[in-house]
């Protein structure tokens, strides 16, 4: 039997990726992410729902292969998979949707709740 909690965050191969993941979860968990994104744009950054999709689907998998890299165990992989499944379902409905369309999508409250839970769980273990 393996110990799924054998990795400490400091022992992760890519703890910076984990920190970035937590920041994206914070965006998804925010009460008003559009305001957050607007404020970041004023600072010269380019945040948006597109960046979130790019991070979760293009740049990273966050599946079991990420255990030891940026995730601590299979439970964390499952947690991120749940967030990604909701994002994916929204993308099916809104393949070219703008930020406002995603934030007003009927699945957004559920996504926000999952992201809040994931953020809290990840921060507690970091």
Beta strands, then each sheet from edge to edge (+ up, - down):
end
